[in-house]
Amino acid sequence: MSKNLYIAVDLGAGSGRVFLAGLDFDELLFEEIHRFQYPPKEETNHLRWDFSLIFDEIKKGLRAAGERARKLKRKIYSIGVDSWAVDYGLIDADGNLLANPICYRDKRTKDAPEKVFFQMPRSEIFEKTGIQFLNFNTLFQLFTENGANDKAKKILLLPDLINFFLTGKAVAEYTNATTTQMLNAKTRDWDFELVEKLNLSAPLLPEIVTAGTDLGFLKTEVANELILENVRVIAPATHDTASAVVGAPLEKSWAYISSGTWSLVGVEREEILINPEVARHNFTNEGGAFGTIRFLKNVMGLWILESCRKEWQAKGIDTSYENLLHEASAIEDFQGFIFPDDERFLNPPIMSSAIVQQLKETGQRFNENPAVVTKIILDSLAFRYASVLRTIENLTGEEIEGVQIVGGGGRNDYLNQMTANACNLPVQAGLIEATMMGNVLVQAISAGRFKSLKEARRHVAEIVQLKNYTPQSSEKLNVARSSYQKIESIFLDHSAVNQK
């Protein structure tokens, strides 16, 4: 059996990594080769990503991975790129990027949904796409663009844009393309009726390909520059959460939480689920690898805490996760709750001020102690997860028996245990690099190393040791759950009114 190596490039919303991986028999080799950052910056009146910086850093990582493989005397078979969703670049007829991609946190789409719904009803869009409404979805971004750049010849989402500059192939991988809210959930292709009705430049949309598609070898000039001859580029599940779900050795009837800047809470299904109740709860049917559907909901996630940590750090306060979690876990009583999915938490100038405002609106006091704020955020996330999982059970009619937490948030023991408590379900965590794992597994399946996703996941399950969290119950927990539910209902009722 060939001892192929694979390179996984994972781009998060602000930082990226390049890993070298091996999946020989009894092997699970994962080496971080390169890590880099690229915070979005204001440019030409928009918050944009520095694409040249991102691509240059990726190339540094690829070159270093090649050097490492040669030291190991092993061949690199392929490269796979995944990233966050919805953001895109525009390419002209000569293959040049016309401008740095605009970040989804840019304020240009704040009022876009209402304008779109004036032209096409919200219910009709959901019936076609099955995707939850977030004001930064590509649909709304393109609607605000609306002919702003007449030189554009192709629209490429971020990982597809990277692949284009690596191979010259302009395609859209299915899992990430579904997040645009422009694909028909049934046909799994662009919904050209929707696109044309909203005047979203249908001719610019590339061909849809599935996860595992071989895009060919690196372009000759790129291969020569990086000293990577005869290395292929495989489109993995290019949406990072889709890759994370691929990498998770999920048990039957278990849900997943991809925990990071965003938390994505859901289950893996074989079919879409689109009906008025799903629409009312704003759930989404995102594409998964190998014919699966990720039925899930976005929760604001650890972005709220990360933003507070930056504020504290600027004030000279110790913001290490270890200290914050240690101090938060030592606080016996619940200190209050926020509703994490309040839009004011998306990109406020000062996150703590947004938290103060929401607490006051719900009759709660604010304690500026970082440990207290940390506990409020994490407790609220856990109860929000529980609420979303209960809704999934109601919508699907299927009982959830446990939860697997994947991603960087899986290191957070306090949140993991609190999630088990809030959900009253066993929780497993520890697959920190699930996204990388899934990225590489799809490449390995494409290379013939595994015959199926089931076989690939079994390989992971036999090697990775997951940490188990058993739910704990108490009267204080029950009171806290009731308190959180009252606060959540205020915001959900408000959201329901806005949807009408």
C-alpha positions as CSV (number, residue, x, y, z in Angstrom):
1,M,0.0,0.0,0.0
2,S,1.4,3.4,-1.0
3,K,2.3,5.6,1.9
4,N,0.9,8.8,0.4
5,L,0.9,12.1,2.2
6,Y,-1.8,14.7,1.9
7,I,-1.7,18.5,2.5
8,A,-4.7,20.1,4.1
9,V,-5.2,23.9,4.0
10,D,-7.7,25.2,6.5
11,L,-8.7,28.8,6.4
12,G,-10.7,30.2,9.3
13,A,-12.2,33.7,9.4
14,G,-8.9,35.4,10.3
15,S,-6.3,32.7,10.5
16,G,-5.1,29.8,8.5
17,R,-3.1,26.6,8.8
18,V,-1.4,24.1,6.6
19,F,-1.1,20.5,7.7
20,L,0.8,17.5,6.4
21,A,-1.1,14.2,7.0
22,G,-0.6,10.5,6.5
23,L,-3.2,7.8,6.7
24,D,-1.3,4.6,6.2
25,F,-2.4,1.4,8.1
26,D,-2.5,2.1,11.9
27,E,-1.3,5.7,11.1
28,L,-2.9,9.0,11.9
29,L,-0.1,11.5,11.1
30,F,-1.0,15.2,11.4
31,E,1.8,17.7,11.5
32,E,1.1,21.4,11.6
33,I,3.5,22.9,9.0
34,H,2.5,26.6,8.9
35,R,0.2,28.9,10.8
36,F,-0.7,32.5,9.7
37,Q,-3.1,35.3,10.3
38,Y,-5.0,37.7,8.0
39,P,-7.5,39.9,10.0
40,P,-9.9,41.7,7.7
41,K,-9.1,45.4,7.2
42,E,-11.0,48.5,6.0
43,E,-10.3,49.1,2.3
44,T,-12.3,51.3,-0.1
45,N,-15.1,51.7,2.4
46,H,-15.5,48.0,3.0
47,L,-14.1,45.4,5.4
48,R,-12.0,43.2,3.1
49,W,-9.7,40.1,3.2
50,D,-6.2,40.6,1.9
51,F,-6.2,37.8,-0.7
52,S,-2.6,38.3,-1.8
53,L,-1.5,37.8,1.8
54,I,-3.7,34.7,2.2
55,F,-2.4,33.1,-1.0
56,D,1.2,33.9,-0.3
57,E,1.0,32.4,3.2
58,I,-0.7,29.3,1.7
59,K,2.2,28.9,-0.8
60,K,4.7,29.2,2.1
61,G,2.9,26.4,3.8
62,L,2.8,24.2,0.7
63,R,6.5,24.7,0.0
64,A,7.3,23.8,3.6
65,A,5.1,20.8,3.5
66,G,6.9,19.6,0.4
67,E,10.3,20.0,2.2
68,R,9.0,18.0,5.1
69,A,7.7,15.2,2.9
70,R,11.0,14.9,1.2
71,K,12.7,14.5,4.6
72,L,10.3,11.7,5.4
73,K,11.0,10.3,1.9
74,R,7.3,10.1,1.2
75,K,5.2,11.3,-1.8
76,I,2.6,14.0,-1.5
77,Y,-0.5,12.8,-3.4
78,S,-2.8,15.9,-3.2
79,I,-3.7,19.2,-1.7
80,G,-7.2,20.1,-0.3
81,V,-8.4,23.6,0.7
82,D,-11.4,24.4,3.0
83,S,-12.5,27.7,4.4
84,W,-15.4,29.6,6.0
85,A,-18.5,30.1,3.9
86,V,-20.3,32.7,1.9
87,D,-17.4,35.1,0.9
88,Y,-16.2,35.3,-2.7
89,G,-14.0,36.9,-5.2
90,L,-14.7,38.2,-8.7
91,I,-12.5,37.1,-11.6
92,D,-12.1,39.0,-14.9
93,A,-11.7,37.5,-18.4
94,D,-8.0,37.2,-18.0
95,G,-8.2,35.4,-14.7
96,N,-7.3,38.3,-12.5
97,L,-9.0,39.0,-9.1
98,L,-10.8,42.3,-9.5
99,A,-10.7,43.3,-5.8
100,N,-10.0,41.9,-2.4
101,P,-13.1,39.8,-1.3
102,I,-15.4,41.7,1.1
103,C,-15.7,40.1,4.6
104,Y,-19.1,38.7,5.7
105,R,-18.9,41.0,8.8
106,D,-19.0,44.1,6.5
107,K,-22.2,46.2,7.2
108,R,-23.2,46.4,3.5
109,T,-25.8,43.6,3.9
110,K,-27.5,44.8,7.0
111,D,-30.8,45.8,5.2
112,A,-30.3,43.5,2.2
113,P,-32.8,40.7,3.3
114,E,-35.8,43.1,3.4
115,K,-34.9,44.4,-0.1
116,V,-34.6,40.9,-1.4
117,F,-37.9,39.8,0.1
118,F,-39.6,42.6,-1.6
119,Q,-38.7,41.0,-4.9
120,M,-39.1,37.4,-3.9
121,P,-40.9,36.2,-0.7
122,R,-38.9,34.8,2.1
123,S,-41.0,31.6,2.1
124,E,-40.3,31.0,-1.7
125,I,-36.5,31.4,-1.2
126,F,-36.5,28.9,1.7
127,E,-38.7,26.4,-0.2
128,K,-36.1,26.5,-3.1
129,T,-32.9,26.5,-1.1
130,G,-33.6,25.1,2.4
131,I,-31.0,27.4,3.8
132,Q,-31.4,29.5,6.9
133,F,-31.5,33.3,6.5
134,L,-28.4,35.1,7.6
135,N,-28.0,38.7,6.3
136,F,-24.4,37.9,5.2
137,N,-25.3,34.9,3.0
138,T,-23.8,35.2,-0.5
139,L,-27.3,35.8,-1.9
140,F,-27.5,39.1,0.0
141,Q,-23.9,40.0,-0.6
142,L,-24.3,39.7,-4.4
143,F,-27.6,41.5,-4.2
144,T,-25.9,44.5,-2.8
145,E,-23.1,44.2,-5.4
146,N,-25.7,44.1,-8.3
147,G,-23.6,45.1,-11.3
148,A,-21.1,47.1,-9.4
149,N,-18.3,45.5,-11.4
150,D,-19.1,44.8,-15.0
151,K,-15.7,43.3,-15.7
152,A,-16.5,40.2,-13.7
153,K,-16.6,36.9,-15.6
154,K,-16.7,34.4,-12.7
155,I,-17.8,34.4,-9.0
156,L,-15.7,32.1,-6.9
157,L,-16.1,31.3,-3.2
158,L,-12.9,31.5,-1.2
159,P,-11.6,27.9,-1.4
160,D,-12.7,27.8,-5.1
161,L,-10.7,31.0,-5.6
162,I,-7.6,29.4,-4.1
163,N,-8.1,26.3,-6.2
164,F,-8.4,28.5,-9.3
165,F,-5.1,30.1,-8.7
166,L,-3.5,26.7,-8.0
167,T,-5.0,24.8,-11.0
168,G,-6.7,27.2,-13.4
169,K,-10.0,25.4,-12.9
170,A,-13.0,27.6,-12.1
171,V,-15.6,25.5,-10.3
172,A,-17.7,25.6,-7.2
173,E,-17.6,22.7,-4.7
174,Y,-21.1,21.7,-3.6
175,T,-20.9,21.8,0.2
176,N,-19.7,25.4,0.3
177,A,-21.9,26.4,-2.6
178,T,-25.0,25.4,-0.7
179,T,-24.3,28.1,1.9
180,T,-24.7,30.8,-0.7
181,Q,-28.5,30.3,-0.5
182,M,-28.5,30.2,-4.3
183,L,-28.6,26.4,-4.9
184,N,-31.8,24.4,-5.4
185,A,-31.9,21.9,-2.5
186,K,-33.6,19.3,-4.6
187,T,-31.6,19.5,-7.9
188,R,-28.3,20.3,-6.1
189,D,-27.5,22.9,-8.8
190,W,-27.8,26.6,-9.0
191,D,-31.4,27.8,-8.9
192,F,-31.3,29.9,-12.0
193,E,-34.9,31.0,-11.6
194,L,-34.1,32.5,-8.2
195,V,-30.7,34.0,-9.5
196,E,-32.3,35.6,-12.6
197,K,-35.3,36.9,-10.7
198,L,-33.0,38.7,-8.3
199,N,-30.6,39.8,-11.1
200,L,-27.6,38.0,-9.6
201,S,-25.5,37.5,-12.7
202,A,-26.3,33.9,-13.5
203,P,-23.6,33.7,-16.3
204,L,-20.9,34.3,-13.7
205,L,-21.7,31.2,-11.7
206,P,-19.3,28.3,-12.1
207,E,-20.0,24.6,-12.6
208,I,-20.9,22.7,-9.4
209,V,-18.6,19.7,-8.5
210,T,-18.9,17.3,-5.6
211,A,-16.5,16.8,-2.7
212,G,-13.7,14.5,-3.8
213,T,-13.5,15.9,-7.3
214,D,-10.0,15.7,-8.7
215,L,-9.2,19.2,-10.2
216,G,-6.0,18.0,-11.7
217,F,-2.3,18.8,-11.1
218,L,-0.9,22.1,-9.9
219,K,-0.3,24.5,-12.7
220,T,3.3,24.1,-14.0
221,E,4.4,27.5,-12.8
222,V,3.0,26.9,-9.3
223,A,4.5,23.4,-9.1
224,N,7.9,24.8,-10.1
225,E,7.7,27.6,-7.6
226,L,6.7,25.4,-4.8
227,I,8.8,22.4,-5.8
228,L,5.7,20.2,-5.8
229,E,5.8,18.1,-9.0
230,N,2.9,15.8,-9.9
231,V,0.8,16.9,-6.9
232,R,-3.0,17.0,-7.5
233,V,-5.6,19.3,-6.1
234,I,-8.7,17.6,-4.7
235,A,-11.8,19.6,-3.8
236,P,-12.5,18.3,-0.3
237,A,-15.7,19.3,1.5
238,T,-14.6,22.9,1.0
239,H,-16.9,24.4,3.7
240,D,-14.9,23.9,6.9
241,T,-17.9,22.6,8.9
242,A,-18.7,20.1,6.2
243,S,-15.1,18.9,6.5
244,A,-15.4,18.8,10.3
245,V,-18.5,16.6,10.0
246,V,-16.7,14.3,7.6
247,G,-13.9,13.9,10.1
248,A,-16.1,13.2,13.1
249,P,-16.6,9.5,13.8
250,L,-20.3,10.1,14.5
251,E,-22.3,7.3,16.1
252,K,-25.9,6.6,15.0
253,S,-28.4,9.1,16.4
254,W,-25.7,11.4,17.7
255,A,-25.7,15.1,16.9
256,Y,-22.6,17.2,16.4
257,I,-21.5,20.7,17.5
258,S,-18.7,22.2,15.5
259,S,-17.4,24.6,18.2
260,G,-15.3,27.6,17.3
261,T,-15.8,31.2,16.3
262,W,-19.2,30.0,15.2
263,S,-20.9,27.0,16.7
264,L,-22.8,24.8,14.2
265,V,-25.3,22.5,15.9
266,G,-26.9,19.8,13.9
267,V,-27.3,16.2,12.7
268,E,-26.2,14.3,9.5
269,R,-29.1,13.2,7.3
270,E,-29.6,11.6,4.0
271,E,-32.4,13.8,2.8
272,I,-33.3,17.5,2.9
273,L,-36.0,18.6,5.4
274,I,-37.9,21.6,4.1
275,N,-41.3,22.6,5.5
276,P,-42.9,25.7,7.2
277,E,-41.8,24.6,10.7
278,V,-38.2,24.3,9.6
279,A,-38.5,27.7,8.0
280,R,-40.1,29.2,11.1
281,H,-37.2,28.0,13.2
282,N,-34.7,29.1,10.6
283,F,-32.8,25.9,10.2
284,T,-30.6,25.0,7.3
285,N,-30.0,22.1,4.9
286,E,-26.4,22.5,4.0
287,G,-24.7,20.1,1.7
288,G,-22.4,17.4,3.1
289,A,-19.9,15.1,1.4
290,F,-20.9,11.9,-0.3
291,G,-24.6,12.7,-0.6
292,T,-25.3,13.7,3.0
293,I,-27.2,16.7,4.3
294,R,-26.1,18.8,7.3
295,F,-29.3,19.8,9.0
296,L,-28.2,22.4,11.4
297,K,-28.4,25.9,12.9
298,N,-25.7,28.5,13.3
299,V,-25.1,29.7,16.9
300,M,-22.9,32.8,17.4
301,G,-20.2,30.7,19.2
302,L,-17.0,31.6,20.9
303,W,-16.7,34.8,18.9
304,I,-18.4,36.6,21.7
305,L,-15.8,35.5,24.3
306,E,-12.9,36.1,21.9
307,S,-14.1,39.6,21.4
308,C,-14.3,40.2,25.1
309,R,-10.8,38.7,25.6
310,K,-9.4,41.2,23.1
311,E,-10.9,44.1,25.2
312,W,-9.5,42.7,28.4
313,Q,-6.1,42.2,26.9
314,A,-6.1,45.8,25.8
315,K,-6.6,46.7,29.4
316,G,-3.8,44.5,30.6
317,I,-6.0,41.8,32.1
318,D,-4.8,38.2,32.0
319,T,-7.0,36.7,29.3
320,S,-5.6,33.2,29.0
321,Y,-8.3,30.6,28.5
322,E,-6.8,28.5,31.2
323,N,-7.2,31.2,33.9
324,L,-10.6,32.3,32.6
325,L,-12.0,28.8,32.6
326,H,-10.5,28.0,36.0
327,E,-12.0,31.1,37.6
328,A,-15.4,30.7,35.9
329,S,-15.7,27.1,37.0
330,A,-15.0,28.1,40.6
331,I,-18.1,30.3,40.6
332,E,-20.9,28.2,42.0
333,D,-24.1,30.1,41.1
334,F,-25.3,31.0,37.7
335,Q,-24.6,34.7,37.1
336,G,-27.0,35.5,34.3
337,F,-27.7,34.7,30.7
338,I,-27.6,36.2,27.2
339,F,-29.2,35.1,24.0
340,P,-26.1,34.4,21.9
341,D,-27.8,34.7,18.5
342,D,-28.7,38.4,19.0
343,E,-27.5,40.2,15.8
344,R,-26.0,42.9,17.9
345,F,-23.2,40.4,18.8
346,L,-22.2,39.9,15.1
347,N,-19.7,42.7,14.9
348,P,-20.2,45.4,17.6
349,P,-17.6,48.1,18.2
350,I,-17.4,47.0,21.8
351,M,-18.7,43.4,22.6
352,S,-18.9,44.0,26.4
353,S,-21.2,47.0,25.7
354,A,-23.5,44.9,23.6
355,I,-23.6,42.3,26.4
356,V,-24.4,45.1,29.0
357,Q,-27.2,46.4,26.8
358,Q,-28.8,43.0,26.4
359,L,-28.6,42.1,30.1
360,K,-30.2,45.5,31.0
361,E,-33.0,44.8,28.5
362,T,-33.8,41.5,30.3
363,G,-33.6,43.0,33.8
364,Q,-30.2,41.5,34.7
365,R,-27.1,43.1,36.2
366,F,-23.7,43.3,34.6
367,N,-20.6,42.3,36.5
368,E,-17.5,43.4,34.7
369,N,-15.3,40.6,36.3
370,P,-13.9,38.7,33.3
371,A,-14.5,35.3,35.0
372,V,-18.2,36.2,35.5
373,V,-18.6,37.4,32.0
374,T,-16.9,34.3,30.7
375,K,-19.3,32.1,32.8
376,I,-22.4,34.0,31.5
377,I,-21.3,33.5,27.9
378,L,-20.4,29.8,28.2
379,D,-23.5,28.9,30.2
380,S,-25.7,30.7,27.7
381,L,-24.0,28.9,24.8
382,A,-24.6,25.5,26.5
383,F,-28.3,26.3,27.1
384,R,-28.6,27.6,23.5
385,Y,-27.1,24.3,22.2
386,A,-29.7,22.4,24.3
387,S,-32.5,24.5,22.9
388,V,-31.4,23.9,19.3
389,L,-31.0,20.2,19.8
390,R,-34.5,19.9,21.3
391,T,-35.8,21.7,18.2
392,I,-34.0,19.3,15.9
393,E,-35.7,16.4,17.7
394,N,-39.1,18.0,17.2
395,L,-38.5,18.9,13.6
396,T,-37.0,15.5,12.5
397,G,-39.1,13.3,14.9
398,E,-35.9,11.5,15.8
399,E,-34.4,11.2,19.3
400,I,-30.8,12.4,19.8
401,E,-28.8,10.1,22.0
402,G,-25.5,12.0,22.4
403,V,-23.5,14.9,21.2
404,Q,-20.0,15.0,19.7
405,I,-18.1,18.3,19.9
406,V,-15.5,18.9,17.3
407,G,-13.2,21.8,16.5
408,G,-11.1,24.0,18.7
409,G,-13.9,24.6,21.2
410,G,-13.6,20.9,22.1
411,R,-10.6,21.9,24.4
412,N,-13.0,23.9,26.6
413,D,-13.8,21.4,29.4
414,Y,-16.1,23.8,31.2
415,L,-18.3,24.4,28.1
416,N,-18.2,20.7,27.2
417,Q,-19.4,19.6,30.7
418,M,-22.0,22.4,30.8
419,T,-23.3,21.3,27.4
420,A,-23.7,17.8,28.7
421,N,-25.6,19.2,31.7
422,A,-27.8,21.6,29.7
423,C,-28.6,19.0,27.1
424,N,-28.9,16.1,29.6
425,L,-27.0,14.0,27.1
426,P,-23.6,12.3,27.0
427,V,-21.0,14.4,25.2
428,Q,-17.8,13.4,23.5
429,A,-15.0,15.8,22.6
430,G,-11.3,15.7,21.7
431,L,-11.2,15.7,17.9
432,I,-9.8,19.2,17.8
433,E,-8.6,19.0,14.2
434,A,-11.8,17.5,12.8
435,T,-11.8,20.0,9.9
436,M,-8.3,18.9,8.9
437,M,-9.3,15.3,9.4
438,G,-12.3,15.6,7.2
439,N,-10.4,17.5,4.5
440,V,-7.7,14.7,4.4
441,L,-10.2,11.9,4.5
442,V,-12.0,13.1,1.4
443,Q,-8.6,13.4,-0.4
444,A,-7.7,9.8,0.8
445,I,-11.1,8.5,-0.5
446,S,-10.5,10.2,-3.8
447,A,-7.0,8.6,-3.9
448,G,-8.5,5.1,-3.3
449,R,-7.0,4.8,0.3
450,F,-10.5,4.2,1.6
451,K,-13.5,2.7,-0.2
452,S,-16.1,4.8,1.6
453,L,-16.7,7.5,4.2
454,K,-17.8,4.8,6.7
455,E,-14.4,3.0,6.3
456,A,-12.5,6.3,6.6
457,R,-14.4,7.2,9.8
458,R,-13.7,3.8,11.2
459,H,-10.0,4.4,10.7
460,V,-10.2,7.6,12.8
461,A,-12.4,6.0,15.5
462,E,-9.9,3.2,16.0
463,I,-7.0,5.6,16.7
464,V,-8.5,8.8,18.3
465,Q,-9.3,8.7,22.0
466,L,-12.3,10.9,22.8
467,K,-13.0,12.4,26.2
468,N,-16.4,11.7,27.7
469,Y,-18.6,14.0,29.7
470,T,-21.6,12.6,31.7
471,P,-24.5,14.9,32.3
472,Q,-25.0,16.1,35.9
473,S,-28.3,17.4,37.2
474,S,-29.2,19.7,40.1
475,E,-32.0,21.9,41.3
476,K,-29.8,25.0,40.5
477,L,-29.4,23.7,36.9
478,N,-33.2,23.3,36.5
479,V,-33.8,26.8,37.8
480,A,-31.1,28.2,35.5
481,R,-32.6,26.3,32.5
482,S,-35.9,27.9,33.2
483,S,-34.3,31.4,33.5
484,Y,-32.5,31.0,30.2
485,Q,-35.6,29.8,28.4
486,K,-37.5,32.9,29.5
487,I,-34.7,35.1,28.1
488,E,-34.4,33.1,24.9
489,S,-38.2,33.3,24.3
490,I,-38.1,37.1,24.3
491,F,-35.7,37.2,21.4
492,L,-37.2,34.3,19.5
493,D,-40.7,35.9,19.8
494,H,-39.2,39.1,18.5
495,S,-37.5,37.3,15.6
496,A,-40.8,35.5,14.7
497,V,-42.6,38.9,14.5
498,N,-39.8,40.2,12.1
499,Q,-40.2,37.1,9.8
500,K,-43.9,37.8,9.2
